[in-house]
Amino acid sequence: MDYQAAFNIAMAIAAAFGGWTLRSITTSLENLQRDHKEMMNQFVRRDDYKSALERIEQILTRIWDKLDEKADK
């Protein structure tokens, strides 16, 4: 076997490994993007969370005010 044939075999192996690596990375990125899109539908948006927290704070404030009135009596 001459050097050219050995070099061609080595380059073919390196190219196959490089192609497999790139395909693996591409598949991982596609899975990550799909999971991200699914996750966006499952979690609460920040605006919705803020409005819910404001309502809870208002209710808690009313409860504390009523407790203070009771304690004053």
N, C-alpha and C positions, 0 to 999 in steps of 0.2 A: 504494500500500500504506500503510495507516495504522499508527500506532504499536502498536495492540493486536495486529495480525496479526504484526508483526515481533517483538514480545515473545513471542507464543505460539510462533513458530518457534524463537526463541532458547531458550526454556524446554524445548521438545521436544528440541532438540539437546543441551542440558545434561542432561536426564533420560536420554536415550539413552546419553550418555557415562558418566554416573553408574551406570547399570544395567550397562553393559559392564564398568566398573571393579569393581563389586561382584561380578559373576559371575566375573571373572578372579581376584579375591582368594579367593573361595569355592573355586574349582577348585584353586588353589594350596594352600590349607589341606587340602583333601581328599587331594591327592596327598602332602602332607607327612605326614599322619596314616597313610596307607597304607604309605609308606616306613618310617615309624617302627615300625609293627607288624611289618613284614617284617624290619627290622634287629634287633629284639629276639630273633628266633629264630636269627639268624646269629652273634651274639656270645656270648662266654662270660660266664656270670653271675659276679658277684663272689665268691660263696661257693665255687663250683667252682674258681675261679682261686686263692683262698686255700688251699684244701685241696691243690691241685696244687703250689703253691709250698712249702707245708710239707713235703710228701713230698720234693721236690727238695732242700730245705735239709737234711733228715735224711740223705739219701743223700750229699750233699756233705760233711756233717760226718763221716760214717763214712769217706769217702775221705780226708779230711784227717787224721783220727786214724790211719788205717793208714799214710799217708805219714809222719807224725811218728814212728810206731813203727819204720818202716824206717830213717828218718834217725838214730834213736837207736842203732841196732845197729851 
